[in-house]
Amino acid sequence: MPTIVVEVMPKAELLDPAGKAVAGALARLGHTSFTNVRIGKRFELTVEGPVTDATLAQAQTIAEEILSNQVIEDVTAVFEAK
């Protein structure tokens, strides 16, 4: 069965404490090439039948209304997994 992936990230202007903690850990472990880390969420929605433009539009609506908090998060991607 096909799968639709929804990715949600904290809004860029908001502090990401978990991402900041990971960035600090990377630096302490010697991985100094990475200066910033942002941590988000990934949802996988299994679909009955083919993924159509209408299905993707419905997934976008679900992402905005249910899967994310639009005050502090942005839906960054909605796509069919390959």
Buried (B, 14 or more C-beta within 10 A) or exposed (E): EBBBBBBBBBEEEEEBEEBBEBBEEBEEEEEEEEEEBBBBEEBEBEBEEEBEEEBBEBBBEBBBEEBBEEEEBBBEBBEBEE
